């Protein structure tokens, strides 16, 4: 069964929220500081946390920063 656009958008936002929660848990109150410290384009990282333009390559890079695998990240999502 194919998911609707709304269902997909909701799932993407869940991923974005989890990425933001990881940043905050790591002690970064600002997405800009996190992006700068970890050599990620600030605008690109902002879009990731907003659920826009999340590429698999960038997701893997962010997860490596947090010492997580894809399996661990998606386990409780």
C-alpha positions in Angstrom: 0.0 0.0 0.0 1.4 3.4 -1.0 1.6 6.1 1.6 0.1 9.5 1.0 2.2 12.6 0.7 1.0 13.7 4.2 2.0 10.4 5.7 5.5 10.6 4.2 5.9 14.3 5.3 5.0 13.3 8.8 7.6 10.5 8.8 10.2 12.9 7.5 9.4 15.3 10.3 9.9 12.5 12.8 13.4 11.9 11.4 14.1 15.7 11.5 12.9 15.9 15.1 15.0 13.0 16.2 18.1 14.6 14.6 17.4 17.8 16.5 17.0 15.9 19.7 20.3 14.2 19.2 22.0 17.6 18.8 20.3 19.0 21.9 21.2 15.8 23.9 24.9 16.3 22.8 24.8 19.8 24.5 24.4 22.0 21.4 21.7 24.6 22.0 22.3 26.1 18.5 22.1 24.2 15.2 24.6 26.7 13.9 27.2 25.9 16.5 26.7 22.2 15.9 27.0 22.6 12.1 30.1 24.8 12.4 31.8 22.5 15.0 31.2 19.4 12.8 32.0 20.9 9.4 28.5 20.8 8.0 27.1 23.6 6.0 24.9 25.7 8.3 22.0 26.1 5.8 22.1 22.5 4.9 21.9 21.4 8.6 19.1 23.9 9.2 17.1 22.2 6.4 17.8 18.8 7.9 16.3 19.7 11.2 13.3 21.2 9.4 12.7 18.0 7.4 13.8 19.5 4.1 16.4 18.1 1.7 17.6 15.2 3.9 20.0 13.1 1.9 21.2 9.7 3.0 24.8 10.8 2.7 24.3 13.7 5.1 22.1 11.6 7.5 25.0 9.1 7.7 27.5 11.9 8.4 25.3 13.3 11.2 24.8 9.8 12.7 28.6 9.2 12.7 29.0 12.4 14.6 26.7 11.0 17.2 28.3 7.5 17.0 25.1 5.9 15.8 24.4 3.5 13.0 21.3 3.7 10.7 19.9 0.7 12.4 20.2 2.3 15.9 18.8 5.6 14.7 15.7 4.0 13.1 15.2 1.4 15.8 12.8 3.4 17.9 11.4 5.7 15.2 
